[in-house]
Amino acid sequence: MVLEHFSTGEHTGTHFDAPVHWVTGQQGADVSQVPVSRLIAPAVVIDHTADAADDPDFLLEVEHVKAWEAEHGALPAGGWLLYRTGWDAYGDDPERYANAGRTPGISVECARWLAEESPIQGVGVETVGTDAGAAHSFDPPFPCHSFLLGQEKYGLTQLRNLALLPATGAVVIAGPLPIVSGSGSPCRVLALVER
């Protein structure tokens, strides 16, 4: 059987955000224009599961990243920062997963720093989007989208099983559909870990 066509939302399930997903990245690449060389990259995991369990509005700050670097080394050039909050545990419970808009994320200052000063190519999260649930009220609103996508960086959302990855040493393969003019795509995200 040949499937002639199908339709799906670009930003549904585990998905990839391309720069054109946000107004600050409108001159950037759509998901079909992301170079294949950027779909396979080293990844690090910053784990703040305990903080997010205590406070669903927990925000990753620059000092958290710098403390992680002091212990593990510099963020990988051209790699992914995967932000573990334990939120994937709620992935099969839509009400708990959305949590009435109270989900962990990244502060405005940290989003700006990751976009403008860090060497990473993007951020991956376990929550529905790269921004915190309360990010609509930040200044600017949705800073991860605004800063990262505006700097030709990417987002991976609704990731699972980050608990299985080491703090350093994984390689992520992110395989979005090459949707022409697409601002994003459902994505199969795999991680390779040396055993």
Protein Blocks (a to p, Z undefined) as FASTA:
>chain_A
ZZfbdcddfbgcjddddfklpmklmmmccfklpcfklmgccdddddfkkmmmmmmkbccd
fklmmmmmmmnopadehiacdddehlmmmmmmmklmnnnopacdddfklmmmmmmmmmbf
bdcdfbfbfbdfklmmpccehkllmmmmmnopacdehiehklmpcfbhpacdddddfdeh
iabdcddddddddZZ
